[in-house]
């Protein structure tokens, strides 16, 4: 079985319609000079159909990529809205943890990995464990997510 990387396949997908279009649409003088006129004359119908198929494949690939991009944007926007709303329904212990980040102007804190409140903030994607190594077990470095840092520095009402 032939294995082709997606980058090479995409290059072929883009390049083949150009070659086919050249063979189908180029003036006779150009094709004669390149020794391709007989090829076009003998296989004109096949080349035309291949050109249409290639163009269709490029369009479908482009639409699929655009659809994937748009879906990712919608999902990201929805997730960010949920996560920002989550900041407005924090418990007091959650507020205390997040307030330390803002008050101490730091993006990293050593937090007890066994603490359910800490793990809740991790699961809510508000903070994340920054390392897989702990010098002071059970304390592990946790970073506040950049979106949460920015949001809380602009709007400190969730911490009040």
C-alpha positions, -999 to +999 in steps of 0.1 A: +000+000+000+012+035-009+017+058+021+014+095+014+015+122+041-014+146+043+009+175+032+020+156+001-016+145-007-028+181-003+000+193-027-011+167-052-047+177-047-039+213-055-013+206-082-033+181-103-061+204-113-035+230-125-017+204-146-050+191-160-062+226-167-030+233-186-034+202-207-070+208-215-069+246-220-034+255-233-029+267-268-019+240-294+015+258-300+025+254-263+015+218-262+033+211-294+064+227-281+063+206-250+054+174-269+020+171-252-004+178-280-009+142-290-015+133-254-042+159-251-058+150-285-059+112-276-071+116-241-091+149-242-123+134-228-105+116-200-085+147-191-116+169-190-133+145-167-102+142-145-101+180-143-137+183-132-131+155-106-099+172-093-117+206-090-145+189-071-120+172-048-103+206-040-137+222-033-148+194-011-115+194+008-117+232+012-153+230+025-143+202+049-114+223+063-137+254+066-163+233+084-138+218+108-124+253+115-158+268+121-169+240+144-137+243+164-144+281+168-180+275+179-169+249+204-141+271+218-164+301+221-191+280+239-165+265+262-150+299+270-185+313+278-192+284+302-158+287+319-162+325+324-197+319+338-182+293+361-161+320+377-192+338+389-204+307+408-173+300+428-174+287+464-155+307+490-126+283+492-123+285+453-123+323+455-096+322+482-073+301+459-079+322+429-076+354+449-040+344+459-030+344+422-043+379+417-033+393+450+003+380+448+005+388+411+017+353+403+006+328+378+019+298+398+010+285+433+020+253+451-013+236+459-022+203+476-030+179+448-051+158+472-074+188+478-108+184+462-112+221+457-080+223+438-090+193+416-124+210+410-106+241+396-084+218+375-114+200+361-131+233+354-100+243+334-095+274+355-061+262+368-038+234+356-010+214+372+022+230+359+045+201+363+047+163+369+074+167+395+068+178+431+096+187+454+073+192+484+048+164+482+018+167+483+022+203+471+024+207+433+028+238+412-005+249+396-007+276+370-038+297+364-051+295+329-042+326+308-079+333+300-088+331+337-058+354+346-069+380+321-106+378+331-099+380+368-075+409+364-102+428+344-132+417+365-124+410+401-161+407+410-160+369+409-135+370+437-156+394+459 
